[in-house]
Amino acid sequence: MSSEEETSQTSSSPSSPPPSRSSPPPASHFIGKKEDIVRAGRVTKLVNGCRDVLVLHHQGRLHAMDMRCYHSGGALQNGDIEEFNGQMCIVCPWHKYKITLAEGEGLYQAVDDPTAKPLRTYWRSKGVKQRIHKVTEVNGDVYVTLNDSSEAVDSDVYQTERYRTVLLKAQPKPKT
């Protein structure tokens, strides 16, 4: 694979080499130039007229997911990226929900026995809550292929026209 051709995607098998490409995959959508995304750290884009997607660059990898948090619609582009239980996560700025970059799992701290002193907590997964999309880089251009799984994911609720036109506009505006 040449240095100009690279596929970067979130997947459950990060050790497998990415396929070489000289053109974008079918059904992919141009997001921007890799150098611009790397410089910005993260970008958002309405893809295919129906999906608000966050593309971010972290530790040399590109990731894409639904832009709004599955829990309450928080703007993930404003979230911090932190490591929890060995997994890189974006932390929703509204309610501090942790979402893995690789799989879109919601993580939380669980307690086996709340009466035990001291409390012993450990990280658990709620399962996939945030829809993750495939990112492909071809000759310095970054493309996203939407995850077309028919299985519902919690973040899907914030990808509707009703949310964009009614609920989002009803939210209070931040003070400037």
N, C-alpha and C positions, 0 to 999 in steps of 0.2 A: 504494500500500500504506500503510495507516495505521501509526502508530507502535506500535499494540497488536498488529498482525498482522505476523509476520515468520517466515520460514523460514530456518533456519540449518542448513546441512548441509555435510559434507565431500564434495567432488566434484573431478573433474579439470578443471572449467571454472568457477573461482571468479569470473570476470568476468560470467557470465550472471546476470541478475536472478532472485531466487527468486520462485516463484509466490505469489500472495496466497491466504491461507486464512482461513476463519472457523470451521472445525472441524478436529479432528485427522484425519489421513489414516487410511483403513481399515488395520487390522492394526497400528496403532501402540499403544504402551504408555506410560502416564503415568509420568514420572520424578519430577517435582516442579515447584515454582515457579522460574522463571528467577532471581528475586532471591535465592532461597535457594542455588541452584547457583552463582551469581556470588559470593555471600558466602563459600561454602565452597571455591570453586575447583574442586572435583571431588566427585562422589558415585558410589557403586556401588549396583547394584541387580540382584537376580535377576529377569530379565525372562521372562515367559511360563513360569515354573517350570523353565526349561531353560538359560538363558544368563546368565552373570554379566557385566554390562556396566559399563564405566567411562564416565561422562559428565563432561567437563571443560570449563571456560571458560578460554580463553586469548586474549588480545589481541582481545577483543570477539566472539569466535566460540565456538560450542559444538561439541564433537566427541564422538563415541561410538565405542568399540571394545571388543573383548573385554577383560575385566579382567585376565586373566593373560597374561604374556609368552609368546610362541610358543616361545621357546627352552627354558625350564625351569620355567615356571609362576610366575615372580616377580609379586608384587602391584604392578601398574603404578600404582595410585593413590598409591603412595609414591615414584614416579619423578619426577625433575626434568624440566622442559621446557627444551630448548636448541635452538639453530639449528645445523644442519650442512649445508653445501653449499647454503645458501639455503632449506632446508626446516626447518620446525618439527618437532621430534621429542620423543617421550617417551623417557627413558632408563631402562631397567629397573634397579631398585636392586640386584638380585642380581648380574648379570654385565655390566652397562653396555651391553646391546644397545640400539641406536638404532632407533626405529620412527617413521616419519613419521605425523603426525596426519592428514594429508589422505588418504593412500592405504593406509596400513598396510604400507609397504615397509620391509624391514630394510636398514639402511645399514651399510657397513663401509669401512674404509680399506684400499685395495689398493696394492700395490707392483708395478710392471712388472719391475724388475730388482733383486732383493734384494742383488746384489753391488755395485751402483753406490753411490758415496759422493759427496755425501750422498744418503741415501735420498729418493726422490721419491714421496710418497704422494698419493692422490686418493680421493675418495668414490665408491663404487659401490653399486648396488642389488642385493640378493639376490632382488628381486621381492616380491610381496605375501606377507607372512607373518602379519600380524595382521588379523583380520576387523574391518572398519569398518562401522558402522551409521549409518543416516540419522537426523539430529536435526531435529525440527520444533518451532517455537515458535508457539503459538496463544494470543493474549490473555494472555501472561505465563506460560502453562503449557508445560512442555517434555515432548515425547514422543519416543520412539525407535521406529523401524521396523527390525526385525531384517533384516540382510542375508540374503536367502534363496537366494543363489547356491548351486547344487549343487556347484560346484567346491570341492574341499577346500582349506582354508587351514591352515597349521601350528598356529595358535592353537586350532583346533577340538578338539584332543586334550584340552585342559583344560576343556572344556565338557560333560563326561560325568558321569553320576551316579556312576560308579565312581571318578572322580577326586575328586569332592566327598566321598564317603562313606568311601573307603578311603585313597587316597594323601594327600589333604590332612590328614586326621586323624593320619596317621603321621608328619608332619613335626614336628620339634622345636619346642616353643613358645618364643617370644622371652623372654629373662629380663627381669623387671620390677624 
